């Protein structure tokens, strides 16, 4: 490998390190713990890069960071075989943020040791179902029933349509009434 390739590779790994730090920080990992986990993730990513030379270090490191969090949550919640990867990803992230794990238990979040029972209970109970699967249905339009007020308003507009002069007089009366009310409110 030439010197330019080595410099480019070093820059790519530096970018990967910063992105992993940002990813872990966005998940609320304690600042002191971010450095430790970033080192673990980058070490794992470097090992994988040896086998996957065509993939960019940032991609490998990002996948490794996601695998770290996924693995930790699955270790404590379990794996539902009926869930697809996207839904599981959403459930896991929602559970972490709804249970507020990084802020409430920063010393235990993403650690291998046995976490406290309260933390596990919070994680398991907040592992929510995002909603049912999308199902298509047919909806037929139905007339809207607005009640007697609608009938009176409809009759009034039909009358105004028949006699445009009456419509003009009613509009001017409403306008003048509003002016009189404003004048009265200001003066008295």
C-alpha positions as CSV (number, residue, x, y, z in Angstrom):
1,X,0.0,0.0,0.0
2,X,1.3,3.4,-0.8
3,X,1.6,6.5,1.4
4,X,-1.5,8.1,0.0
5,X,-3.5,4.9,0.7
6,X,-2.2,4.8,4.3
7,X,-3.1,8.5,4.9
8,X,-6.6,7.9,3.3
9,X,-7.1,4.8,5.4
10,X,-6.1,6.6,8.6
11,X,-8.5,9.5,7.8
12,X,-11.3,7.0,7.2
13,X,-10.7,5.3,10.5
14,X,-10.5,8.7,12.3
15,X,-13.9,9.6,10.7
16,X,-15.3,6.2,11.7
17,X,-14.1,6.8,15.3
18,X,-15.8,10.2,15.4
19,X,-19.1,8.9,14.0
20,X,-19.1,6.0,16.5
21,X,-18.5,8.5,19.3
22,X,-21.4,10.7,18.0
23,X,-23.7,7.6,17.6
24,X,-23.0,6.4,21.2
25,X,-23.4,10.0,22.6
26,X,-26.7,10.3,20.7
27,X,-27.9,7.2,22.6
28,X,-27.1,8.9,25.9
29,X,-24.0,6.8,26.8
30,X,-22.1,8.5,29.6
31,X,-19.1,10.5,28.3
32,X,-16.4,8.4,30.1
33,X,-18.0,5.2,28.8
34,X,-18.2,6.6,25.2
35,X,-14.4,6.4,24.8
36,X,-14.2,2.9,26.2
37,X,-17.0,1.6,23.9
38,X,-15.6,3.5,20.9
39,X,-12.3,1.7,21.3
40,X,-14.1,-1.7,21.5
41,X,-16.3,-0.9,18.4
42,X,-13.3,0.3,16.3
43,X,-11.3,-2.7,17.4
44,X,-14.1,-5.0,16.3
45,X,-14.5,-3.0,13.0
46,X,-10.8,-3.3,12.2
47,X,-11.0,-7.1,12.6
48,X,-14.1,-7.2,10.3
49,X,-12.3,-4.9,7.8
50,X,-9.6,-7.5,7.3
51,X,-12.2,-9.8,5.7
52,X,-14.3,-7.1,4.0
53,X,-11.8,-4.9,2.2
54,X,-14.4,-3.5,-0.2
55,X,-16.5,-1.9,2.6
56,X,-15.6,1.6,3.9
57,X,-14.4,1.7,7.6
58,X,-17.2,4.1,8.5
59,X,-19.8,1.6,7.3
60,X,-18.1,-1.3,9.2
61,X,-17.8,0.8,12.4
62,X,-21.4,2.0,12.1
63,X,-22.6,-1.6,11.7
64,X,-20.5,-2.6,14.7
65,X,-21.9,0.1,16.9
66,X,-25.4,-0.9,16.0
67,X,-24.6,-4.6,16.7
68,X,-23.2,-3.6,20.1
69,X,-26.5,-2.0,21.2
70,X,-28.6,-4.7,19.5
71,X,-26.7,-7.5,21.1
72,X,-26.9,-5.9,24.5
73,X,-30.7,-5.3,24.3
74,X,-31.4,-8.8,22.8
75,X,-29.3,-10.4,25.6
76,X,-31.7,-8.8,28.2
77,X,-35.0,-8.7,26.3
78,X,-34.7,-11.8,24.1
79,X,-35.3,-12.2,20.4
80,X,-38.7,-12.5,18.8
81,X,-38.4,-14.5,15.6
82,X,-41.6,-13.0,14.2
83,X,-40.0,-9.5,14.1
84,X,-38.1,-8.3,11.1
85,X,-34.8,-6.5,11.6
86,X,-36.3,-3.0,11.0
87,X,-39.1,-3.4,13.5
88,X,-36.7,-4.9,16.1
89,X,-34.3,-2.0,15.6
90,X,-37.2,0.5,16.2
91,X,-38.5,-1.4,19.3
92,X,-35.0,-1.6,20.8
93,X,-34.3,2.1,20.4
94,X,-37.7,3.1,21.7
95,X,-37.3,0.9,24.7
96,X,-33.9,2.4,25.5
97,X,-35.2,5.9,25.2
98,X,-38.6,5.4,26.9
99,X,-37.0,3.6,29.9
100,X,-34.3,6.4,30.0
101,X,-31.7,3.8,30.6
102,X,-28.5,5.8,29.8
103,X,-29.5,8.6,32.1
104,X,-30.9,6.5,35.0
105,X,-28.3,3.8,35.0
106,X,-25.2,5.1,33.1
107,X,-22.9,2.8,35.0
108,X,-24.8,-0.3,33.8
109,X,-25.9,0.7,30.3
110,X,-24.1,-1.5,27.6
111,X,-22.1,-3.3,30.3
112,X,-21.6,-7.1,30.3
113,X,-22.1,-7.5,34.0
114,X,-25.5,-8.3,35.5
115,X,-27.6,-5.1,35.5
116,X,-30.0,-4.3,38.3
117,X,-33.4,-5.9,38.2
118,X,-35.2,-2.6,38.2
119,X,-33.3,-1.6,35.0
120,X,-34.2,-4.9,33.3
121,X,-37.8,-4.6,34.3
122,X,-37.9,-1.1,32.9
123,X,-36.3,-2.3,29.6
124,X,-38.6,-5.2,29.2
125,X,-41.8,-3.3,30.0
126,X,-41.0,-0.5,27.7
127,X,-40.1,-2.8,24.8
128,X,-43.3,-1.6,23.1
129,X,-45.2,-2.8,20.1
130,X,-45.0,-0.1,17.5
131,X,-48.4,-1.0,16.0
132,X,-50.1,-3.6,13.9
133,X,-48.8,-4.4,10.4
134,X,-50.2,-2.3,7.6
135,X,-53.4,-3.7,6.1
136,X,-55.1,-2.2,3.2
137,X,-58.9,-1.8,3.3
138,X,-61.6,-0.2,1.1
139,X,-63.5,2.8,2.5
140,X,-66.7,3.9,0.7
141,X,-67.7,7.5,1.0
142,X,-70.9,8.1,3.0
143,X,-72.9,11.3,3.2
144,X,-72.2,13.4,6.2
145,X,-75.2,14.2,8.5
146,X,-74.8,17.6,10.0
147,X,-78.2,17.9,11.6
148,X,-80.8,20.7,11.8
149,X,-78.3,23.5,11.7
150,X,-77.1,22.4,8.3
151,X,-80.7,22.3,7.0
152,X,-81.4,25.9,8.2
153,X,-78.1,27.1,6.7
154,X,-78.9,25.4,3.4
155,X,-82.3,26.9,3.2
156,X,-80.9,30.4,4.0
157,X,-78.2,30.1,1.2
158,X,-80.8,28.9,-1.3
159,X,-82.9,32.0,-0.4
160,X,-79.9,34.2,-0.9
161,X,-79.2,32.5,-4.2
162,X,-82.7,33.3,-5.4
163,X,-82.7,36.9,-4.4
164,X,-79.2,38.5,-4.8
165,X,-80.5,41.9,-3.5
166,X,-81.5,40.2,-0.2
167,X,-78.0,38.7,0.0
168,X,-76.4,42.1,-0.5
169,X,-78.7,43.8,2.1
170,X,-77.9,41.0,4.7
171,X,-74.2,41.3,4.1
172,X,-74.3,45.1,4.6
173,X,-76.4,44.7,7.7
174,X,-73.9,42.3,9.2
175,X,-71.0,44.6,8.3
176,X,-72.7,47.7,9.7
177,X,-73.7,45.8,12.8
178,X,-70.1,44.8,13.4
179,X,-69.0,48.4,12.9
180,X,-71.6,49.6,15.4
181,X,-70.5,47.0,17.9
182,X,-66.9,48.0,17.6
183,X,-67.9,51.7,17.9
184,X,-69.9,51.0,21.0
185,X,-67.1,48.9,22.5
186,X,-64.6,51.7,21.9
187,X,-66.7,54.6,23.0
188,X,-68.5,53.2,26.0
